């Protein structure tokens, strides 16, 4: 993103949020429902729509607990802080389950472009 001209702070926020979503998918996404090797496989999709970037990370695990899908609250517990961090870094976040097929974390971030950017939307 930085090469394309996205503001470095925005690129950093997206990078951290994506890392947290992927770490969550690896840790929780392969338990019994993932590939036979237990690798915690997951899928990442990114979309650009004008000045908005949407990233989705999906896995094939057991899904989120109902309280997570309903609404996250800041936590000092060992688990769950990554999801809260994604909420803090992104402009819009959605946690959802795909019954029998795993969980999806979707998040959007409005992009800011450097003046010399290659993909700047006017």
Secondary structure by P-SEA (a helix, b strand, c coil): cccccccaaaaaaaaaaaaaaaaaaaaccccccccccccccbbbbbbbcccbbbbbbbbccccccccccccccccccccaaaaaaaaaaccbbbbbbcccbbbbbbbbbbbbbccccccccc
